[in-house]
């Protein structure tokens, strides 16, 4: 029998990753203190304190006392688990309250709570499309959107990044069957925003449904932090469905699909990632509800004080510009850069910045430095620490003399 053993195959693949210097390892976070975290390298390796610029807690809500307090209170009432799937007996009042609050926040008719952003994207594409249909996507979309199209059995067509004309060509090339035009709203690794108004016009002209993944835009862009769709001046009529994750700016876990009531109801009745899994614990839903309320309250307070809607939009550009300087076409070089950045140490207590090569970087070898960082509560001195370290690593890799700190 010539059937290969899986154990032999994975050993070969792992050796290939080692030879290409693309082996990834997990680092354990032992504890957090604001923007600082104590990290242990590898299995039982040395520990050090680092500034965390690679997480998704953009607004600092993950450890906010109102959010953690809501989680504790609801856990005391309803327990630690979700008990059952939503369509059996797991649909809790806390889930309903969160869905209603998010729909109201985003000014959409309905919302559906799912276990994660990855599951939500699988659910949308799989429940709406099938054989004979087409899903047209930006080439740099998140992996979950791509996987959703593959699981749905539809045709997957990808267009050049942020190219509306490319999206139009792909839709025109597949005139038969239903069509879903899907894009990230904010591309977290490049820091740019999808041309949503152009995509909305194309979707309407081609009778396609536009679906936007707002994972990195919710809480950050638009009035009251409603995301890139709101920032583009669009509503649920132009964008019938969008994804809102709870694990980024809102500091929790889970995701919601928000949009037209008929589409959301169809997902609740047919989407396999929603039906065949245990519901999120009500305590997590309560925590996310508190985070939504806090995010809206902070946004309104900032506007009332004459601000621009919160600190993150004002401080995103310097971090994005510094990250752009370090893009490199060689994946191995990107990983070496990551190790050098962690060792570039600066700031109080010798803490250096902690960065990442995101798993969503494509297989063609285009690693992308994350352009969105959890700087919503960061002091400018910590931003300067990051920019100084990026500049030193850039100069070290280029063989140049290290230059003094970069001002923001």
C-alpha positions, -999 to 999 in steps of 0.1 A, spaced: 0 0 0 14 34 -10 -8 56 12 15 81 30 15 83 68 3 116 81 30 116 108 57 113 81 41 141 61 39 165 89 75 158 99 86 166 64 66 198 64 80 209 97 115 204 85 107 225 55 96 253 78 128 250 98 149 251 67 130 282 55 133 298 90 95 300 91 89 280 122 65 297 146 66 292 183 42 303 211 53 327 237 35 326 270 22 357 286 26 353 324 9 385 335 -1 419 322 2 454 337 -14 479 314 6 480 282 34 459 297 34 421 298 58 395 312 65 370 284 82 336 286 100 325 254 94 290 242 88 261 266 100 273 300 125 298 286 137 331 300 111 358 309 112 395 303 89 425 304 78 439 271 56 467 258 27 450 240 21 466 205 8 434 189 -25 428 206 -60 437 195 -73 455 226 -73 488 208 -94 507 233 -81 491 265 -115 476 273 -103 440 279 -93 449 314 -116 478 321 -133 475 354 -168 479 341 -163 451 315 -147 427 339 -173 436 366 -201 428 342 -185 394 334 -181 385 371 -217 395 379 -233 375 351 -210 345 358 -223 346 394 -259 344 381 -257 321 351 -225 302 355 -194 297 334 -208 279 303 -232 284 275 -250 251 283 -264 243 248 -266 256 213 -288 286 206 -316 266 189 -319 241 218 -318 259 251 -286 280 250 -301 313 238 -299 335 269 -313 369 277 -278 382 278 -273 372 242 -305 389 232 -295 421 250 -261 422 233 -277 416 198 -302 444 203 -276 468 216 -252 462 187 -279 464 161 -290 498 177 -254 510 178 -247 502 142 -282 514 131 -291 480 115 -323 460 117 -308 428 133 -277 411 147 -268 375 153 -242 365 179 -217 337 170 -187 321 187 -159 340 169 -152 361 139 -137 331 121 -169 311 126 -191 341 116 -174 344 83 -177 307 76 -214 309 86 -222 338 62 -205 325 31 -216 288 37 -252 297 44 -256 321 15 -237 305 -13 -234 271 -29 -225 253 -61 -230 276 -91 -226 308 -71 -196 331 -69 -178 348 -40 -156 377 -52 -130 388 -26 -101 412 -21 -68 393 -24 -58 404 11 -90 393 29 -88 374 61 -83 337 58 -117 329 73 -134 346 43 -114 325 19 -120 293 38 -157 301 39 -159 302 1 -140 270 -2 -163 252 23 -194 266 5 -185 250 -27 -190 282 -47 -165 297 -72 -139 319 -54 -126 348 -75 -101 372 -60 -92 407 -73 -61 428 -67 -60 445 -33 -83 476 -30 -91 475 -67 -128 482 -74 -123 477 -112 -108 443 -105 -139 434 -84 -161 445 -113 -142 424 -138 -145 393 -116 -183 398 -111 -188 403 -148 -168 371 -155 -194 351 -135 -228 364 -145 -247 333 -135 -257 323 -100 -259 344 -68 -229 366 -60 -213 378 -27 -188 406 -28 -167 404 3 -140 426 17 -123 435 50 -132 470 60 -98 478 75 -69 456 64 -51 453 97 -16 443 83 -15 472 58 -35 497 77 -56 508 47 -93 510 43 -113 493 15 -129 515 -12 -163 508 2 -183 534 -17 -170 521 -50 -176 485 -40 -211 494 -29 -218 509 -64 -204 478 -81 -224 454 -59 -256 472 -67 -249 473 -105 -240 436 -106 -268 425 -83 -243 412 -58 -246 413 -20 -219 433 -3 -204 418 29 -178 437 49 -157 423 77 -154 451 103 -132 433 127 -105 460 128 -128 490 122 -155 486 149 -149 509 178 -122 527 158 -137 544 128 -169 562 121 -193 582 142 -196 565 177 -170 540 165 -195 523 141 -168 512 117 -156 517 82 -191 513 67 -204 543 87 -172 562 80 -179 558 43 -214 572 47 -231 539 39 -259 521 56 -274 486 57 -291 493 24 -258 495 6 -240 469 29 -267 443 38 -243 423 60 -212 431 80 -192 414 107 -185 429 141 -159 411 162 -160 414 200 -123 403 205 -106 434 190 -115 470 201 -143 457 224 -119 436 244 -140 404 247 -147 373 226 -172 363 199 -187 381 169 -219 393 155 -233 394 120 -253 426 116 -276 437 88 -309 431 70 -334 411 91 -342 385 65 -305 377 59 -298 375 96 -328 353 102 -317 330 74 -283 326 91 -299 318 125 -320 291 108 -294 275 85 -258 285 93 -240 254 105 -213 272 126 -242 288 145 -265 257 148 -240 230 157 -221 245 185 -226 256 221 -236 292 226 -211 317 241 -213 319 279 -238 346 289 -211 361 311 -191 369 280 -221 384 263 -227 406 294 -191 417 293 -193 426 256 -225 446 263 -207 466 289 -178 472 264 -202 484 237 -219 508 262 -185 521 274 -172 526 239 -202 546 229 -201 566 261 -163 574 256 -169 584 220 -197 608 229 -177 623 257 -147 629 235 -169 646 209 -186 667 236 -151 679 247 -143 689 211 -120 660 204 -118 639 172 -137 609 186 -110 593 207 -72 589 209 -67 560 185 -76 578 152 -52 606 161 -23 583 169 -27 555 143 -8 573 115 26 574 132 26 537 141 14 529 106 41 549 89 68 533 111 55 498 103 54 505 66 92 512 66 99 477 77 80 456 51 101 431 35 95 405 7 114 378 25 94 358 52 126 346 69 139 381 71 105 391 87 109 366 114 145 376 120 133 412 123 107 401 149 134 386 170 156 417 166 127 440 175 120 421 207 157 424 216 159 461 207 149 470 243 141 505 253 120 524 278 114 521 315 126 489 331 144 478 299 111 468 283 112 465 245 83 465 221 66 432 214 55 427 177 43 399 154 42 385 120 5 379 116 -7 344 105 -29 361 78 2 372 59 -1 354 25 18 323 15 34 341 -14 59 355 11 45 390 18 48 395 55 31 426 67 38 445 99 6 451 118 -4 488 113 -31 489 140 -19 487 176 -37 489 210 -26 525 215 -59 539 227 -46 543 262 -9 545 255 13 574 266 32 592 239 65 581 255 55 545 248 47 553 212 82 569 209 97 537 224 80 517 196 91 541 169 127 543 182 129 505 182 115 502 147 140 528 135 169 510 151 159 476 137 155 492 103 189 507 104 205 475 118 190 454 90 200 480 64 236 481 78 233 518 86 244 536 117 216 537 144 201 571 145 185 590 174 148 587 184 121 595 159 96 622 170 59 617 164 
